């Protein structure tokens, strides 16, 4: 591993990841200590948002620690214990964000459909590209190197498509919270939580794009 690679790729990637993670954790912890004025749990907020937008057939279920996601295959919103049972700004923002994804799915939001169509290819490419790249380098087969770069480019594309999906889900969450009369200070806190979480996706996309640019530059050299 060259010094140039370490300085131009590894170091910026680590700094982006650590910075984003530290900021997210600080915001989540900060607003997890701030009670929501509605007194509702995250699960209750999620069901309330589903009802508000008349989204049918979506189950809100408890998950394990860190498990906050919407699964389009089962049409379910899973919330971590902190979000499911919590009555804080963090719990409310998290729950409403995940329902934002359910809302996207219910109305066939195009970026979400594009992202979903990429999942099978990305699952394969994300695990295989590095092995194909190393094989191509060791065996001096340019064709394999090119295949690896294309596979990694698909992974980067997936991360880029993920950004509008995540931003849009947060906007839907904020729109709902504003429409239901949540105090401005709590809306601001919710926005801070969602912005921090979005930063992790931005950092991941930037890091991957940086890696791809490096690979393309090395290929051209």
C-alpha positions as CSV (number, residue, x, y, z in Angstrom):
1,X,0.0,0.0,0.0
2,X,1.6,3.2,-1.2
3,X,2.0,6.3,0.9
4,X,0.1,8.3,-1.8
5,X,-2.9,5.9,-1.4
6,X,-2.8,6.3,2.4
7,X,-2.7,10.1,2.2
8,X,-5.2,10.6,-0.6
9,X,-7.7,7.8,0.2
10,X,-7.3,6.1,3.5
11,X,-6.8,9.1,5.7
12,X,-9.6,11.2,4.3
13,X,-11.9,8.2,4.4
14,X,-11.1,7.6,8.1
15,X,-11.5,11.2,9.0
16,X,-14.9,11.5,7.2
17,X,-16.2,8.3,8.9
18,X,-15.0,9.2,12.4
19,X,-16.2,12.8,12.1
20,X,-19.7,11.8,10.9
21,X,-20.0,9.0,13.5
22,X,-19.0,11.3,16.3
23,X,-21.4,14.0,15.2
24,X,-24.3,11.6,14.8
25,X,-23.7,10.0,18.2
26,X,-23.6,13.4,19.9
27,X,-26.9,14.6,18.4
28,X,-28.7,11.3,19.0
29,X,-27.6,11.3,22.7
30,X,-28.3,15.0,23.1
31,X,-31.9,14.8,21.9
32,X,-32.6,11.4,23.4
33,X,-32.5,13.2,26.7
34,X,-35.1,15.8,25.6
35,X,-38.7,14.7,26.1
36,X,-41.2,15.2,23.3
37,X,-44.1,17.4,24.3
38,X,-46.6,15.0,22.8
39,X,-45.6,12.3,25.4
40,X,-45.9,9.7,22.6
41,X,-43.5,6.9,22.1
42,X,-41.7,6.5,18.8
43,X,-44.0,3.6,17.9
44,X,-47.1,5.7,18.5
45,X,-45.7,8.6,16.4
46,X,-45.0,6.1,13.6
47,X,-48.5,4.8,13.7
48,X,-49.9,8.3,13.9
49,X,-47.9,9.4,10.8
50,X,-49.1,6.3,8.9
51,X,-52.7,7.1,9.8
52,X,-52.3,10.8,9.0
53,X,-51.2,10.0,5.4
54,X,-53.7,7.0,5.2
55,X,-50.9,4.5,4.5
56,X,-52.4,1.1,4.8
57,X,-50.9,-2.3,5.7
58,X,-47.7,-1.2,7.3
59,X,-46.7,-2.9,10.6
60,X,-44.6,-1.1,13.1
61,X,-42.6,-3.6,15.1
62,X,-39.8,-3.6,17.7
63,X,-36.3,-4.5,16.7
64,X,-32.9,-4.9,18.3
65,X,-30.4,-2.2,19.2
66,X,-29.6,0.0,16.3
67,X,-32.3,-1.6,14.1
68,X,-34.2,1.4,12.6
69,X,-35.4,0.7,9.1
70,X,-38.2,0.2,6.7
71,X,-38.3,-3.1,4.8
72,X,-40.3,-2.9,1.5
73,X,-40.3,-6.7,1.1
74,X,-42.5,-7.1,4.2
75,X,-43.9,-3.5,4.3
76,X,-42.8,-3.1,7.9
77,X,-41.2,-0.4,10.0
78,X,-38.7,-1.8,12.5
79,X,-37.6,0.5,15.4
80,X,-34.9,-0.1,18.0
81,X,-35.9,-0.3,21.6
82,X,-34.9,3.4,22.1
83,X,-37.0,4.6,19.2
84,X,-39.9,2.2,19.7
85,X,-40.4,2.9,23.4
86,X,-38.7,6.3,23.7
87,X,-40.6,9.5,24.3
88,X,-37.8,11.8,23.2
89,X,-37.1,14.0,20.2
90,X,-34.6,11.4,18.9
91,X,-37.3,8.7,19.1
92,X,-39.9,10.8,17.3
93,X,-37.5,11.9,14.6
94,X,-36.2,8.4,14.0
95,X,-39.7,6.9,13.9
96,X,-41.1,9.5,11.5
97,X,-38.1,9.2,9.2
98,X,-38.6,5.5,8.8
99,X,-42.3,6.1,8.1
100,X,-41.1,8.5,5.5
101,X,-39.6,5.5,3.7
102,X,-42.9,3.7,4.0
103,X,-44.6,6.7,2.5
104,X,-42.2,6.7,-0.4
105,X,-42.9,3.0,-1.0
106,X,-46.6,3.5,-0.9
107,X,-46.5,6.1,-3.7
108,X,-43.8,4.4,-5.8
109,X,-41.2,7.1,-5.2
110,X,-38.8,6.7,-8.2
111,X,-35.4,7.1,-6.5
112,X,-36.5,4.5,-4.0
113,X,-37.5,2.1,-6.8
114,X,-34.2,2.7,-8.6
115,X,-32.3,2.0,-5.4
116,X,-34.3,-1.2,-4.8
117,X,-33.6,-2.4,-8.3
118,X,-29.9,-2.0,-7.6
119,X,-29.9,-4.0,-4.4
120,X,-29.3,-7.5,-5.9
121,X,-26.4,-6.3,-8.0
122,X,-24.9,-4.3,-5.2
123,X,-25.0,-7.2,-2.8
124,X,-22.9,-9.2,-5.2
125,X,-20.6,-6.4,-6.3
126,X,-19.8,-5.1,-2.9
127,X,-18.5,-8.4,-1.8
128,X,-16.7,-9.5,-5.0
129,X,-15.1,-6.4,-6.5
130,X,-12.0,-6.3,-4.2
131,X,-11.2,-10.0,-4.9
132,X,-11.6,-9.6,-8.6
133,X,-9.4,-6.5,-8.5
134,X,-6.7,-8.2,-6.5
135,X,-6.8,-11.2,-8.9
136,X,-6.5,-8.9,-11.9
137,X,-3.5,-7.2,-10.3
138,X,-1.7,-10.3,-9.3
139,X,-2.3,-12.1,-12.7
140,X,-1.8,-8.8,-14.6
141,X,-5.1,-9.2,-16.4
142,X,-6.4,-5.7,-17.2
143,X,-9.9,-7.1,-18.1
144,X,-10.4,-8.3,-14.6
145,X,-9.3,-4.9,-13.2
146,X,-11.8,-3.2,-15.4
147,X,-14.6,-5.5,-14.3
148,X,-13.7,-4.8,-10.6
149,X,-13.8,-1.1,-11.2
150,X,-17.2,-1.3,-13.0
151,X,-18.6,-3.4,-10.0
152,X,-17.3,-0.8,-7.6
153,X,-18.8,2.0,-9.6
154,X,-22.2,0.3,-9.2
155,X,-21.7,0.3,-5.4
156,X,-20.9,4.0,-5.6
157,X,-24.0,4.7,-7.8
158,X,-26.1,2.9,-5.2
159,X,-24.8,5.1,-2.4
160,X,-25.4,8.2,-4.5
161,X,-29.0,7.2,-5.3
162,X,-29.5,6.5,-1.5
163,X,-28.9,10.2,-0.7
164,X,-32.1,11.6,-2.3
165,X,-34.0,8.7,-0.8
166,X,-32.8,9.5,2.7
167,X,-33.2,13.3,2.4
168,X,-36.7,12.9,1.0
169,X,-37.7,10.6,3.9
170,X,-36.5,13.2,6.4
171,X,-38.4,16.0,4.6
172,X,-41.6,13.9,4.8
173,X,-40.9,13.4,8.5
174,X,-40.4,17.1,9.1
175,X,-43.5,18.0,7.1
176,X,-45.6,15.7,9.2
177,X,-44.2,17.0,12.5
178,X,-44.9,20.6,11.4
179,X,-48.4,19.7,10.3
180,X,-49.3,18.2,13.6
181,X,-48.2,21.3,15.5
182,X,-45.0,20.2,17.1
183,X,-43.4,23.2,18.8
184,X,-40.7,24.9,16.8
185,X,-37.9,24.1,19.3
186,X,-38.8,20.4,18.9
187,X,-38.9,20.6,15.2
188,X,-35.5,22.2,15.2
189,X,-34.2,19.4,17.5
190,X,-35.7,16.8,15.1
191,X,-34.1,18.5,12.1
192,X,-30.7,18.4,13.9
193,X,-31.1,14.6,14.5
194,X,-32.1,13.9,10.9
195,X,-29.4,16.1,9.5
196,X,-26.8,14.3,11.6
197,X,-28.0,10.9,10.4
198,X,-28.0,12.1,6.8
199,X,-24.3,13.1,7.2
200,X,-23.3,9.5,7.6
201,X,-24.7,8.7,4.1
202,X,-23.0,11.7,2.7
203,X,-19.7,10.7,4.2
204,X,-20.0,7.2,3.0
205,X,-20.8,8.4,-0.6
206,X,-17.9,10.8,-0.6
207,X,-15.5,8.2,0.7
208,X,-16.6,5.7,-1.9
209,X,-16.4,8.3,-4.7
210,X,-12.9,9.1,-3.6
211,X,-11.9,5.5,-3.8
212,X,-13.4,5.1,-7.2
213,X,-11.6,8.2,-8.5
214,X,-8.4,6.7,-7.2
215,X,-9.0,3.4,-9.0
216,X,-9.8,5.2,-12.3
217,X,-6.7,7.3,-12.0
218,X,-4.5,4.2,-11.4
219,X,-6.2,2.4,-14.3
220,X,-5.4,5.3,-16.6
221,X,-1.8,5.4,-15.4
